Every structure is written in C-alpha cells, then in structure tokens.
Amino acid sequence: MAEWKEGRLADLTLHPIMLGFGQPRTVRGRSMFAEPELGRKIIDDVIRLSEPFGTVIVYEHGIGRVQLAASSDEP
C-alpha cells in the first residue's frame, strides 16, 4: 500500500497475501491475507530478494515496510 504526500511517495507497506494453494477449489486463486507464520516467511523472502538492489525492508506487526531514502525538496 502506497501513501503519497504532496505528490511524493511517503510510505510503502507490503501486506503478505496467499492464493489458497492446497485449499478447496472454491477458495483457490482468491487473494487472502496470509496467516502470521506464512506472512513472516513471505516478507522474509521479499527482504532477502530485495537486498541485492539496496532496498531495505523491515518486518513489523505482520507487514513489511520499505524504508524510503530521504529526498531533498528538489523534484
């Protein structure tokens, strides 16, 4: 989820979801918030895969939060 302030990205949170793998046919493919243990694994994977690009993500309260670089007032 992105939050904007004065036309600039102010906050970016990552909410882990699952698509019902292994669930009944009526549930599969529908996005749902991941259970806490799976959610932690998903965010940890995103953290690990983002590190080579210099992207810093922290896990807090069940979500990932991308740490944005401080920017100057220049466009």
PDB file of N, H, CA, C and O in Angstrom:
ATOM      1  N   MET A   1       0.852  -1.156   0.000  1.00  0.00           N
ATOM      2  CA  MET A   1       0.000   0.000   0.000  1.00  0.00           C
ATOM      3  C   MET A   1       0.903   1.225   0.000  1.00  0.00           C
ATOM      4  O   MET A   1       1.807   1.347   0.826  1.00  0.00           O
ATOM      5  N   ALA A   2       0.650   2.113  -0.919  1.00  0.00           N
ATOM      6  H   ALA A   2      -0.085   2.015  -1.590  1.00  0.00           H
ATOM      7  CA  ALA A   2       1.464   3.318  -1.037  1.00  0.00           C
ATOM      8  C   ALA A   2       0.708   4.518  -0.480  1.00  0.00           C
ATOM      9  O   ALA A   2      -0.497   4.666  -0.686  1.00  0.00           O
ATOM     10  N   GLU A   3       1.429   5.359   0.219  1.00  0.00           N
ATOM     11  H   GLU A   3       2.408   5.239   0.387  1.00  0.00           H
ATOM     12  CA  GLU A   3       0.861   6.616   0.705  1.00  0.00           C
ATOM     13  C   GLU A   3       1.660   7.747   0.095  1.00  0.00           C
ATOM     14  O   GLU A   3       2.891   7.728   0.092  1.00  0.00           O
ATOM     15  N   TRP A   4       0.953   8.722  -0.416  1.00  0.00           N
ATOM     16  H   TRP A   4      -0.047   8.738  -0.414  1.00  0.00           H
ATOM     17  CA  TRP A   4       1.570   9.857  -1.086  1.00  0.00           C
ATOM     18  C   TRP A   4       1.338  11.130  -0.283  1.00  0.00           C
ATOM     19  O   TRP A   4       0.299  11.293   0.357  1.00  0.00           O
ATOM     20  N   LYS A   5       2.302  12.016  -0.324  1.00  0.00           N
ATOM     21  H   LYS A   5       3.146  11.883  -0.844  1.00  0.00           H
ATOM     22  CA  LYS A   5       2.179  13.304   0.342  1.00  0.00           C
ATOM     23  C   LYS A   5       2.785  14.352  -0.585  1.00  0.00           C
ATOM     24  O   LYS A   5       3.962  14.275  -0.938  1.00  0.00           O
ATOM     25  N   GLU A   6       1.987  15.312  -0.968  1.00  0.00           N
ATOM     26  H   GLU A   6       1.031  15.374  -0.682  1.00  0.00           H
ATOM     27  CA  GLU A   6       2.423  16.368  -1.865  1.00  0.00           C
ATOM     28  C   GLU A   6       3.075  15.816  -3.131  1.00  0.00           C
ATOM     29  O   GLU A   6       4.102  16.322  -3.583  1.00  0.00           O
ATOM     30  N   GLY A   7       2.470  14.781  -3.694  1.00  0.00           N
ATOM     31  H   GLY A   7       1.635  14.370  -3.327  1.00  0.00           H
ATOM     32  CA  GLY A   7       2.950  14.203  -4.942  1.00  0.00           C
ATOM     33  C   GLY A   7       4.170  13.310  -4.838  1.00  0.00           C
ATOM     34  O   GLY A   7       4.717  12.887  -5.857  1.00  0.00           O
ATOM     35  N   ARG A   8       4.604  13.019  -3.620  1.00  0.00           N
ATOM     36  H   ARG A   8       4.160  13.363  -2.793  1.00  0.00           H
ATOM     37  CA  ARG A   8       5.778  12.158  -3.416  1.00  0.00           C
ATOM     38  C   ARG A   8       5.400  10.940  -2.563  1.00  0.00           C
ATOM     39  O   ARG A   8       4.532  11.011  -1.694  1.00  0.00           O
ATOM     40  N   LEU A   9       6.068   9.843  -2.837  1.00  0.00           N
ATOM     41  H   LEU A   9       6.773   9.785  -3.543  1.00  0.00           H
ATOM     42  CA  LEU A   9       5.843   8.639  -2.061  1.00  0.00           C
ATOM     43  C   LEU A   9       6.311   8.874  -0.630  1.00  0.00           C
ATOM     44  O   LEU A   9       7.479   9.190  -0.402  1.00  0.00           O
ATOM     45  N   ALA A  10       5.403   8.721   0.337  1.00  0.00           N
ATOM     46  H   ALA A  10       4.455   8.465   0.151  1.00  0.00           H
ATOM     47  CA  ALA A  10       5.721   8.979   1.736  1.00  0.00           C
ATOM     48  C   ALA A  10       5.900   7.684   2.528  1.00  0.00           C
ATOM     49  O   ALA A  10       6.677   7.645   3.483  1.00  0.00           O
ATOM     50  N   ASP A  11       5.183   6.619   2.136  1.00  0.00           N
ATOM     51  H   ASP A  11       4.552   6.650   1.361  1.00  0.00           H
ATOM     52  CA  ASP A  11       5.240   5.367   2.885  1.00  0.00           C
ATOM     53  C   ASP A  11       4.838   4.234   1.951  1.00  0.00           C
ATOM     54  O   ASP A  11       3.960   4.402   1.105  1.00  0.00           O
ATOM     55  N   LEU A  12       5.477   3.084   2.103  1.00  0.00           N
ATOM     56  H   LEU A  12       6.191   2.947   2.790  1.00  0.00           H
ATOM     57  CA  LEU A  12       5.156   1.917   1.289  1.00  0.00           C
ATOM     58  C   LEU A  12       5.144   0.697   2.190  1.00  0.00           C
ATOM     59  O   LEU A  12       6.171   0.330   2.762  1.00  0.00           O
ATOM     60  N   THR A  13       3.983   0.069   2.316  1.00  0.00           N
ATOM     61  H   THR A  13       3.149   0.367   1.851  1.00  0.00           H
ATOM     62  CA  THR A  13       3.857  -1.135   3.144  1.00  0.00           C
ATOM     63  C   THR A  13       3.508  -2.322   2.252  1.00  0.00           C
ATOM     64  O   THR A  13       2.830  -2.179   1.234  1.00  0.00           O
ATOM     65  N   LEU A  14       3.982  -3.486   2.655  1.00  0.00           N
ATOM     66  H   LEU A  14       4.532  -3.602   3.482  1.00  0.00           H
ATOM     67  CA  LEU A  14       3.759  -4.733   1.919  1.00  0.00           C
ATOM     68  C   LEU A  14       2.936  -5.665   2.796  1.00  0.00           C
ATOM     69  O   LEU A  14       3.373  -6.064   3.875  1.00  0.00           O
ATOM     70  N   HIS A  15       1.755  -6.005   2.330  1.00  0.00           N
ATOM     71  H   HIS A  15       1.400  -5.681   1.453  1.00  0.00           H
ATOM     72  CA  HIS A  15       0.871  -6.899   3.068  1.00  0.00           C
ATOM     73  C   HIS A  15       0.959  -8.286   2.448  1.00  0.00           C
ATOM     74  O   HIS A  15       0.597  -8.458   1.284  1.00  0.00           O
ATOM     75  N   PRO A  16       1.435  -9.287   3.202  1.00  0.00           N
ATOM     76  CA  PRO A  16       1.587 -10.621   2.633  1.00  0.00           C
ATOM     77  C   PRO A  16       0.232 -11.279   2.376  1.00  0.00           C
ATOM     78  O   PRO A  16      -0.640 -11.307   3.245  1.00  0.00           O
ATOM     79  N   ILE A  17       0.081 -11.800   1.177  1.00  0.00           N
ATOM     80  H   ILE A  17       0.789 -11.777   0.471  1.00  0.00           H
ATOM     81  CA  ILE A  17      -1.154 -12.496   0.823  1.00  0.00           C
ATOM     82  C   ILE A  17      -0.836 -13.907   0.360  1.00  0.00           C
ATOM     83  O   ILE A  17       0.307 -14.231   0.039  1.00  0.00           O
ATOM     84  N   MET A  18      -1.861 -14.734   0.332  1.00  0.00           N
ATOM     85  H   MET A  18      -2.789 -14.471   0.593  1.00  0.00           H
ATOM     86  CA  MET A  18      -1.746 -16.087  -0.207  1.00  0.00           C
ATOM     87  C   MET A  18      -2.898 -16.290  -1.183  1.00  0.00           C
ATOM     88  O   MET A  18      -3.895 -15.570  -1.153  1.00  0.00           O
ATOM     89  N   LEU A  19      -2.736 -17.289  -2.049  1.00  0.00           N
ATOM     90  H   LEU A  19      -1.925 -17.875  -2.073  1.00  0.00           H
ATOM     91  CA  LEU A  19      -3.751 -17.543  -3.068  1.00  0.00           C
ATOM     92  C   LEU A  19      -4.459 -18.880  -2.858  1.00  0.00           C
ATOM     93  O   LEU A  19      -5.061 -19.420  -3.787  1.00  0.00           O
ATOM     94  N   GLY A  20      -4.389 -19.403  -1.658  1.00  0.00           N
ATOM     95  H   GLY A  20      -3.900 -18.964  -0.904  1.00  0.00           H
ATOM     96  CA  GLY A  20      -5.140 -20.607  -1.327  1.00  0.00           C
ATOM     97  C   GLY A  20      -4.578 -21.899  -1.867  1.00  0.00           C
ATOM     98  O   GLY A  20      -5.332 -22.845  -2.095  1.00  0.00           O
ATOM     99  N   PHE A  21      -3.268 -21.972  -2.079  1.00  0.00           N
ATOM    100  H   PHE A  21      -2.656 -21.203  -1.893  1.00  0.00           H
ATOM    101  CA  PHE A  21      -2.652 -23.215  -2.548  1.00  0.00           C
ATOM    102  C   PHE A  21      -3.006 -24.357  -1.610  1.00  0.00           C
ATOM    103  O   PHE A  21      -2.846 -24.237  -0.395  1.00  0.00           O
ATOM    104  N   GLY A  22      -3.484 -25.460  -2.164  1.00  0.00           N
ATOM    105  H   GLY A  22      -3.613 -25.558  -3.151  1.00  0.00           H
ATOM    106  CA  GLY A  22      -3.846 -26.621  -1.361  1.00  0.00           C
ATOM    107  C   GLY A  22      -5.229 -26.517  -0.729  1.00  0.00           C
ATOM    108  O   GLY A  22      -5.644 -27.426  -0.011  1.00  0.00           O
ATOM    109  N   GLN A  23      -5.935 -25.447  -0.976  1.00  0.00           N
ATOM    110  H   GLN A  23      -5.597 -24.708  -1.559  1.00  0.00           H
ATOM    111  CA  GLN A  23      -7.280 -25.255  -0.422  1.00  0.00           C
ATOM    112  C   GLN A  23      -8.323 -25.814  -1.385  1.00  0.00           C
ATOM    113  O   GLN A  23      -8.000 -26.130  -2.530  1.00  0.00           O
ATOM    114  N   PRO A  24      -9.567 -25.939  -0.934  1.00  0.00           N
ATOM    115  CA  PRO A  24     -10.611 -26.410  -1.833  1.00  0.00           C
ATOM    116  C   PRO A  24     -10.731 -25.526  -3.074  1.00  0.00           C
ATOM    117  O   PRO A  24     -10.364 -24.351  -3.050  1.00  0.00           O
ATOM    118  N   ARG A  25     -11.231 -26.088  -4.120  1.00  0.00           N
ATOM    119  H   ARG A  25     -11.529 -27.043  -4.139  1.00  0.00           H
ATOM    120  CA  ARG A  25     -11.351 -25.406  -5.409  1.00  0.00           C
ATOM    121  C   ARG A  25     -12.081 -24.065  -5.313  1.00  0.00           C
ATOM    122  O   ARG A  25     -11.745 -23.122  -6.030  1.00  0.00           O
ATOM    123  N   THR A  26     -13.062 -23.981  -4.443  1.00  0.00           N
ATOM    124  H   THR A  26     -13.334 -24.747  -3.861  1.00  0.00           H
ATOM    125  CA  THR A  26     -13.840 -22.742  -4.315  1.00  0.00           C
ATOM    126  C   THR A  26     -13.051 -21.597  -3.676  1.00  0.00           C
ATOM    127  O   THR A  26     -13.467 -20.439  -3.730  1.00  0.00           O
ATOM    128  N   VAL A  27     -11.912 -21.932  -3.072  1.00  0.00           N
ATOM    129  H   VAL A  27     -11.575 -22.873  -3.028  1.00  0.00           H
ATOM    130  CA  VAL A  27     -11.105 -20.934  -2.375  1.00  0.00           C
ATOM    131  C   VAL A  27      -9.837 -20.578  -3.152  1.00  0.00           C
ATOM    132  O   VAL A  27      -9.355 -19.447  -3.079  1.00  0.00           O
ATOM    133  N   ARG A  28      -9.300 -21.546  -3.894  1.00  0.00           N
ATOM    134  H   ARG A  28      -9.691 -22.464  -3.954  1.00  0.00           H
ATOM    135  CA  ARG A  28      -8.036 -21.342  -4.611  1.00  0.00           C
ATOM    136  C   ARG A  28      -8.119 -20.170  -5.579  1.00  0.00           C
ATOM    137  O   ARG A  28      -9.137 -19.955  -6.237  1.00  0.00           O
ATOM    138  N   GLY A  29      -7.025 -19.419  -5.651  1.00  0.00           N
ATOM    139  H   GLY A  29      -6.198 -19.594  -5.116  1.00  0.00           H
ATOM    140  CA  GLY A  29      -6.927 -18.314  -6.592  1.00  0.00           C
ATOM    141  C   GLY A  29      -7.469 -16.995  -6.071  1.00  0.00           C
ATOM    142  O   GLY A  29      -7.308 -15.953  -6.707  1.00  0.00           O
ATOM    143  N   ARG A  30      -8.100 -17.042  -4.931  1.00  0.00           N
ATOM    144  H   ARG A  30      -8.231 -17.888  -4.414  1.00  0.00           H
ATOM    145  CA  ARG A  30      -8.636 -15.811  -4.332  1.00  0.00           C
ATOM    146  C   ARG A  30      -7.597 -15.273  -3.354  1.00  0.00           C
ATOM    147  O   ARG A  30      -7.137 -16.000  -2.474  1.00  0.00           O
ATOM    148  N   SER A  31      -7.235 -14.029  -3.502  1.00  0.00           N
ATOM    149  H   SER A  31      -7.608 -13.438  -4.217  1.00  0.00           H
ATOM    150  CA  SER A  31      -6.205 -13.483  -2.601  1.00  0.00           C
ATOM    151  C   SER A  31      -6.783 -13.274  -1.203  1.00  0.00           C
ATOM    152  O   SER A  31      -7.886 -12.759  -1.026  1.00  0.00           O
ATOM    153  N   MET A  32      -5.984 -13.700  -0.216  1.00  0.00           N
ATOM    154  H   MET A  32      -5.088 -14.118  -0.361  1.00  0.00           H
ATOM    155  CA  MET A  32      -6.359 -13.587   1.199  1.00  0.00           C
ATOM    156  C   MET A  32      -5.113 -13.183   1.975  1.00  0.00           C
ATOM    157  O   MET A  32      -3.996 -13.521   1.583  1.00  0.00           O
ATOM    158  N   PHE A  33      -5.302 -12.463   3.069  1.00  0.00           N
ATOM    159  H   PHE A  33      -6.210 -12.189   3.388  1.00  0.00           H
ATOM    160  CA  PHE A  33      -4.156 -12.163   3.918  1.00  0.00           C
ATOM    161  C   PHE A  33      -3.577 -13.480   4.418  1.00  0.00           C
ATOM    162  O   PHE A  33      -4.314 -14.384   4.812  1.00  0.00           O
ATOM    163  N   ALA A  34      -2.256 -13.580   4.400  1.00  0.00           N
ATOM    164  H   ALA A  34      -1.658 -12.845   4.080  1.00  0.00           H
ATOM    165  CA  ALA A  34      -1.576 -14.791   4.835  1.00  0.00           C
ATOM    166  C   ALA A  34      -1.648 -14.920   6.354  1.00  0.00           C
ATOM    167  O   ALA A  34      -1.680 -13.927   7.080  1.00  0.00           O
ATOM    168  N   GLU A  35      -1.673 -16.167   6.810  1.00  0.00           N
ATOM    169  H   GLU A  35      -1.647 -16.974   6.220  1.00  0.00           H
ATOM    170  CA  GLU A  35      -1.594 -16.444   8.240  1.00  0.00           C
ATOM    171  C   GLU A  35      -0.247 -15.916   8.742  1.00  0.00           C
ATOM    172  O   GLU A  35       0.695 -15.806   7.957  1.00  0.00           O
ATOM    173  N   PRO A  36      -0.137 -15.586  10.037  1.00  0.00           N
ATOM    174  CA  PRO A  36       1.088 -14.951  10.551  1.00  0.00           C
ATOM    175  C   PRO A  36       2.397 -15.676  10.197  1.00  0.00           C
ATOM    176  O   PRO A  36       3.359 -15.031   9.782  1.00  0.00           O
ATOM    177  N   GLU A  37       2.446 -16.992  10.354  1.00  0.00           N
ATOM    178  H   GLU A  37       1.664 -17.517  10.691  1.00  0.00           H
ATOM    179  CA  GLU A  37       3.689 -17.721  10.069  1.00  0.00           C
ATOM    180  C   GLU A  37       4.056 -17.637   8.590  1.00  0.00           C
ATOM    181  O   GLU A  37       5.214 -17.391   8.251  1.00  0.00           O
ATOM    182  N   LEU A  38       3.080 -17.838   7.713  1.00  0.00           N
ATOM    183  H   LEU A  38       2.140 -18.038   7.989  1.00  0.00           H
ATOM    184  CA  LEU A  38       3.328 -17.750   6.278  1.00  0.00           C
ATOM    185  C   LEU A  38       3.641 -16.309   5.883  1.00  0.00           C
ATOM    186  O   LEU A  38       4.505 -16.069   5.039  1.00  0.00           O
ATOM    187  N   GLY A  39       2.947 -15.356   6.487  1.00  0.00           N
ATOM    188  H   GLY A  39       2.245 -15.551   7.173  1.00  0.00           H
ATOM    189  CA  GLY A  39       3.197 -13.950   6.207  1.00  0.00           C
ATOM    190  C   GLY A  39       4.624 -13.557   6.524  1.00  0.00           C
ATOM    191  O   GLY A  39       5.257 -12.823   5.764  1.00  0.00           O
ATOM    192  N   ARG A  40       5.133 -14.046   7.647  1.00  0.00           N
ATOM    193  H   ARG A  40       4.619 -14.642   8.264  1.00  0.00           H
ATOM    194  CA  ARG A  40       6.519 -13.761   8.034  1.00  0.00           C
ATOM    195  C   ARG A  40       7.486 -14.339   7.006  1.00  0.00           C
ATOM    196  O   ARG A  40       8.464 -13.688   6.638  1.00  0.00           O
ATOM    197  N   LYS A  41       7.216 -15.563   6.538  1.00  0.00           N
ATOM    198  H   LYS A  41       6.422 -16.092   6.836  1.00  0.00           H
ATOM    199  CA  LYS A  41       8.074 -16.191   5.529  1.00  0.00           C
ATOM    200  C   LYS A  41       8.048 -15.394   4.229  1.00  0.00           C
ATOM    201  O   LYS A  41       9.091 -15.187   3.609  1.00  0.00           O
ATOM    202  N   ILE A  42       6.877 -14.950   3.815  1.00  0.00           N
ATOM    203  H   ILE A  42       6.029 -15.118   4.318  1.00  0.00           H
ATOM    204  CA  ILE A  42       6.745 -14.185   2.577  1.00  0.00           C
ATOM    205  C   ILE A  42       7.556 -12.892   2.665  1.00  0.00           C
ATOM    206  O   ILE A  42       8.325 -12.574   1.757  1.00  0.00           O
ATOM    207  N   ILE A  43       7.386 -12.154   3.750  1.00  0.00           N
ATOM    208  H   ILE A  43       6.762 -12.411   4.488  1.00  0.00           H
ATOM    209  CA  ILE A  43       8.115 -10.892   3.916  1.00  0.00           C
ATOM    210  C   ILE A  43       9.616 -11.152   4.019  1.00  0.00           C
ATOM    211  O   ILE A  43      10.411 -10.405   3.449  1.00  0.00           O
ATOM    212  N   ASP A  44      10.017 -12.212   4.746  1.00  0.00           N
ATOM    213  H   ASP A  44       9.371 -12.819   5.209  1.00  0.00           H
ATOM    214  CA  ASP A  44      11.446 -12.539   4.837  1.00  0.00           C
ATOM    215  C   ASP A  44      12.025 -12.838   3.451  1.00  0.00           C
ATOM    216  O   ASP A  44      13.154 -12.445   3.155  1.00  0.00           O
ATOM    217  N   ASP A  45      11.257 -13.533   2.600  1.00  0.00           N
ATOM    218  H   ASP A  45      10.340 -13.852   2.840  1.00  0.00           H
ATOM    219  CA  ASP A  45      11.715 -13.810   1.233  1.00  0.00           C
ATOM    220  C   ASP A  45      11.874 -12.516   0.440  1.00  0.00           C
ATOM    221  O   ASP A  45      12.857 -12.346  -0.280  1.00  0.00           O
ATOM    222  N   VAL A  46      10.917 -11.610   0.568  1.00  0.00           N
ATOM    223  H   VAL A  46      10.118 -11.748   1.153  1.00  0.00           H
ATOM    224  CA  VAL A  46      10.997 -10.327  -0.140  1.00  0.00           C
ATOM    225  C   VAL A  46      12.195  -9.521   0.367  1.00  0.00           C
ATOM    226  O   VAL A  46      12.887  -8.879  -0.423  1.00  0.00           O
ATOM    227  N   ILE A  47      12.439  -9.551   1.672  1.00  0.00           N
ATOM    228  H   ILE A  47      11.877 -10.073   2.313  1.00  0.00           H
ATOM    229  CA  ILE A  47      13.606  -8.863   2.239  1.00  0.00           C
ATOM    230  C   ILE A  47      14.888  -9.412   1.620  1.00  0.00           C
ATOM    231  O   ILE A  47      15.744  -8.651   1.168  1.00  0.00           O
ATOM    232  N   ARG A  48      15.011 -10.735   1.603  1.00  0.00           N
ATOM    233  H   ARG A  48      14.316 -11.353   1.970  1.00  0.00           H
ATOM    234  CA  ARG A  48      16.217 -11.383   1.070  1.00  0.00           C
ATOM    235  C   ARG A  48      16.410 -11.072  -0.417  1.00  0.00           C
ATOM    236  O   ARG A  48      17.525 -10.784  -0.851  1.00  0.00           O
ATOM    237  N   LEU A  49      15.335 -11.129  -1.189  1.00  0.00           N
ATOM    238  H   LEU A  49      14.429 -11.363  -0.836  1.00  0.00           H
ATOM    239  CA  LEU A  49      15.437 -10.889  -2.624  1.00  0.00           C
ATOM    240  C   LEU A  49      15.657  -9.417  -2.963  1.00  0.00           C
ATOM    241  O   LEU A  49      16.139  -9.103  -4.051  1.00  0.00           O
ATOM    242  N   SER A  50      15.317  -8.521  -2.058  1.00  0.00           N
ATOM    243  H   SER A  50      14.925  -8.776  -1.173  1.00  0.00           H
ATOM    244  CA  SER A  50      15.465  -7.083  -2.297  1.00  0.00           C
ATOM    245  C   SER A  50      16.840  -6.558  -1.921  1.00  0.00           C
ATOM    246  O   SER A  50      17.267  -5.519  -2.424  1.00  0.00           O
ATOM    247  N   GLU A  51      17.540  -7.272  -1.036  1.00  0.00           N
ATOM    248  H   GLU A  51      17.193  -8.117  -0.628  1.00  0.00           H
ATOM    249  CA  GLU A  51      18.846  -6.806  -0.552  1.00  0.00           C
ATOM    250  C   GLU A  51      19.851  -6.511  -1.666  1.00  0.00           C
ATOM    251  O   GLU A  51      20.532  -5.488  -1.595  1.00  0.00           O
ATOM    252  N   PRO A  52      19.976  -7.363  -2.697  1.00  0.00           N
ATOM    253  CA  PRO A  52      20.964  -7.063  -3.745  1.00  0.00           C
ATOM    254  C   PRO A  52      20.710  -5.732  -4.460  1.00  0.00           C
ATOM    255  O   PRO A  52      21.623  -5.179  -5.073  1.00  0.00           O
ATOM    256  N   PHE A  53      19.503  -5.225  -4.388  1.00  0.00           N
ATOM    257  H   PHE A  53      18.762  -5.675  -3.890  1.00  0.00           H
ATOM    258  CA  PHE A  53      19.153  -3.971  -5.049  1.00  0.00           C
ATOM    259  C   PHE A  53      19.250  -2.768  -4.114  1.00  0.00           C
ATOM    260  O   PHE A  53      18.952  -1.640  -4.505  1.00  0.00           O
ATOM    261  N   GLY A  54      19.671  -3.024  -2.873  1.00  0.00           N
ATOM    262  H   GLY A  54      19.913  -3.941  -2.556  1.00  0.00           H
ATOM    263  CA  GLY A  54      19.822  -1.949  -1.910  1.00  0.00           C
ATOM    264  C   GLY A  54      18.513  -1.503  -1.277  1.00  0.00           C
ATOM    265  O   GLY A  54      18.464  -0.469  -0.612  1.00  0.00           O
ATOM    266  N   THR A  55      17.457  -2.272  -1.480  1.00  0.00           N
ATOM    267  H   THR A  55      17.497  -3.113  -2.020  1.00  0.00           H
ATOM    268  CA  THR A  55      16.162  -1.939  -0.898  1.00  0.00           C
ATOM    269  C   THR A  55      16.096  -2.500   0.514  1.00  0.00           C
ATOM    270  O   THR A  55      16.342  -3.686   0.731  1.00  0.00           O
ATOM    271  N   VAL A  56      15.767  -1.652   1.462  1.00  0.00           N
ATOM    272  H   VAL A  56      15.568  -0.688   1.285  1.00  0.00           H
ATOM    273  CA  VAL A  56      15.696  -2.068   2.859  1.00  0.00           C
ATOM    274  C   VAL A  56      14.223  -2.200   3.242  1.00  0.00           C
ATOM    275  O   VAL A  56      13.445  -1.253   3.123  1.00  0.00           O
ATOM    276  N   ILE A  57      13.864  -3.393   3.704  1.00  0.00           N
ATOM    277  H   ILE A  57      14.496  -4.162   3.801  1.00  0.00           H
ATOM    278  CA  ILE A  57      12.501  -3.671   4.146  1.00  0.00           C
ATOM    279  C   ILE A  57      12.591  -4.218   5.559  1.00  0.00           C
ATOM    280  O   ILE A  57      13.427  -5.074   5.847  1.00  0.00           O
ATOM    281  N   VAL A  58      11.741  -3.729   6.432  1.00  0.00           N
ATOM    282  H   VAL A  58      11.062  -3.033   6.198  1.00  0.00           H
ATOM    283  CA  VAL A  58      11.700  -4.244   7.799  1.00  0.00           C
ATOM    284  C   VAL A  58      10.344  -4.887   8.044  1.00  0.00           C
ATOM    285  O   VAL A  58       9.327  -4.457   7.500  1.00  0.00           O
ATOM    286  N   TYR A  59      10.349  -5.910   8.861  1.00  0.00           N
ATOM    287  H   TYR A  59      11.175  -6.259   9.304  1.00  0.00           H
ATOM    288  CA  TYR A  59       9.117  -6.613   9.225  1.00  0.00           C
ATOM    289  C   TYR A  59       8.628  -6.038  10.548  1.00  0.00           C
ATOM    290  O   TYR A  59       9.362  -6.039  11.536  1.00  0.00           O
ATOM    291  N   GLU A  60       7.402  -5.552  10.571  1.00  0.00           N
ATOM    292  H   GLU A  60       6.805  -5.552   9.768  1.00  0.00           H
ATOM    293  CA  GLU A  60       6.843  -5.052  11.819  1.00  0.00           C
ATOM    294  C   GLU A  60       5.332  -5.250  11.836  1.00  0.00           C
ATOM    295  O   GLU A  60       4.626  -4.866  10.903  1.00  0.00           O
ATOM    296  N   HIS A  61       4.865  -5.843  12.890  1.00  0.00           N
ATOM    297  H   HIS A  61       5.438  -6.155  13.648  1.00  0.00           H
ATOM    298  CA  HIS A  61       3.432  -6.044  13.117  1.00  0.00           C
ATOM    299  C   HIS A  61       2.726  -6.744  11.957  1.00  0.00           C
ATOM    300  O   HIS A  61       1.609  -6.377  11.593  1.00  0.00           O
ATOM    301  N   GLY A  62       3.384  -7.754  11.376  1.00  0.00           N
ATOM    302  H   GLY A  62       4.291  -8.052  11.672  1.00  0.00           H
ATOM    303  CA  GLY A  62       2.748  -8.560  10.342  1.00  0.00           C
ATOM    304  C   GLY A  62       2.835  -8.025   8.932  1.00  0.00           C
ATOM    305  O   GLY A  62       2.286  -8.626   8.008  1.00  0.00           O
ATOM    306  N   ILE A  63       3.516  -6.904   8.745  1.00  0.00           N
ATOM    307  H   ILE A  63       3.961  -6.415   9.495  1.00  0.00           H
ATOM    308  CA  ILE A  63       3.666  -6.350   7.398  1.00  0.00           C
ATOM    309  C   ILE A  63       5.126  -5.984   7.154  1.00  0.00           C
ATOM    310  O   ILE A  63       5.925  -5.902   8.087  1.00  0.00           O
ATOM    311  N   GLY A  64       5.455  -5.768   5.901  1.00  0.00           N
ATOM    312  H   GLY A  64       4.806  -5.834   5.143  1.00  0.00           H
ATOM    313  CA  GLY A  64       6.773  -5.264   5.550  1.00  0.00           C
ATOM    314  C   GLY A  64       6.665  -3.774   5.298  1.00  0.00           C
ATOM    315  O   GLY A  64       5.680  -3.302   4.729  1.00  0.00           O
ATOM    316  N   ARG A  65       7.661  -3.047   5.716  1.00  0.00           N
ATOM    317  H   ARG A  65       8.461  -3.431   6.178  1.00  0.00           H
ATOM    318  CA  ARG A  65       7.673  -1.601   5.490  1.00  0.00           C
ATOM    319  C   ARG A  65       8.979  -1.268   4.774  1.00  0.00           C
ATOM    320  O   ARG A  65      10.069  -1.524   5.286  1.00  0.00           O
ATOM    321  N   VAL A  66       8.846  -0.691   3.577  1.00  0.00           N
ATOM    322  H   VAL A  66       7.961  -0.482   3.162  1.00  0.00           H
ATOM    323  CA  VAL A  66      10.018  -0.299   2.796  1.00  0.00           C
ATOM    324  C   VAL A  66      10.553   1.001   3.379  1.00  0.00           C
ATOM    325  O   VAL A  66       9.820   1.980   3.521  1.00  0.00           O
ATOM    326  N   GLN A  67      11.841   0.999   3.715  1.00  0.00           N
ATOM    327  H   GLN A  67      12.436   0.204   3.599  1.00  0.00           H
ATOM    328  CA  GLN A  67      12.457   2.217   4.235  1.00  0.00           C
ATOM    329  C   GLN A  67      12.875   3.060   3.047  1.00  0.00           C
ATOM    330  O   GLN A  67      13.746   2.681   2.264  1.00  0.00           O
ATOM    331  N   LEU A  68      12.237   4.204   2.932  1.00  0.00           N
ATOM    332  H   LEU A  68      11.529   4.512   3.569  1.00  0.00           H
ATOM    333  CA  LEU A  68      12.487   5.096   1.811  1.00  0.00           C
ATOM    334  C   LEU A  68      13.645   6.021   2.130  1.00  0.00           C
ATOM    335  O   LEU A  68      13.804   6.486   3.259  1.00  0.00           O
ATOM    336  N   ALA A  69      14.441   6.274   1.116  1.00  0.00           N
ATOM    337  H   ALA A  69      14.311   5.897   0.200  1.00  0.00           H
ATOM    338  CA  ALA A  69      15.570   7.200   1.287  1.00  0.00           C
ATOM    339  C   ALA A  69      15.021   8.606   1.453  1.00  0.00           C
ATOM    340  O   ALA A  69      14.040   8.983   0.813  1.00  0.00           O
ATOM    341  N   ALA A  70      15.656   9.365   2.306  1.00  0.00           N
ATOM    342  H   ALA A  70      16.453   9.058   2.826  1.00  0.00           H
ATOM    343  CA  ALA A  70      15.251  10.768   2.476  1.00  0.00           C
ATOM    344  C   ALA A  70      15.580  11.511   1.197  1.00  0.00           C
ATOM    345  O   ALA A  70      16.669  11.362   0.642  1.00  0.00           O
ATOM    346  N   SER A  71      14.647  12.302   0.739  1.00  0.00           N
ATOM    347  H   SER A  71      13.763  12.424   1.190  1.00  0.00           H
ATOM    348  CA  SER A  71      14.885  13.040  -0.504  1.00  0.00           C
ATOM    349  C   SER A  71      14.894  14.528  -0.212  1.00  0.00           C
ATOM    350  O   SER A  71      14.319  14.989   0.774  1.00  0.00           O
ATOM    351  N   SER A  72      15.544  15.257  -1.070  1.00  0.00           N
ATOM    352  H   SER A  72      16.011  14.883  -1.871  1.00  0.00           H
ATOM    353  CA  SER A  72      15.565  16.703  -0.910  1.00  0.00           C
ATOM    354  C   SER A  72      14.258  17.275  -1.443  1.00  0.00           C
ATOM    355  O   SER A  72      13.430  16.538  -1.979  1.00  0.00           O
ATOM    356  N   ASP A  73      14.070  18.558  -1.304  1.00  0.00           N
ATOM    357  H   ASP A  73      14.743  19.157  -0.869  1.00  0.00           H
ATOM    358  CA  ASP A  73      12.856  19.211  -1.780  1.00  0.00           C
ATOM    359  C   ASP A  73      12.891  19.444  -3.285  1.00  0.00           C
ATOM    360  O   ASP A  73      11.902  19.891  -3.866  1.00  0.00           O
ATOM    361  N   GLU A  74      14.025  19.146  -3.920  1.00  0.00           N
ATOM    362  H   GLU A  74      14.828  18.783  -3.448  1.00  0.00           H
ATOM    363  CA  GLU A  74      14.151  19.329  -5.366  1.00  0.00           C
ATOM    364  C   GLU A  74      13.391  18.230  -6.086  1.00  0.00           C
ATOM    365  O   GLU A  74      13.435  17.083  -5.640  1.00  0.00           O
ATOM    366  N   PRO A  75      12.694  18.527  -7.184  1.00  0.00           N
ATOM    367  CA  PRO A  75      11.977  17.487  -7.945  1.00  0.00           C
ATOM    368  C   PRO A  75      12.917  16.586  -8.694  1.00  0.00           C
ATOM    369  O   PRO A  75      12.473  15.665  -9.379  1.00  0.00           O
TER     370      PRO A  75
END
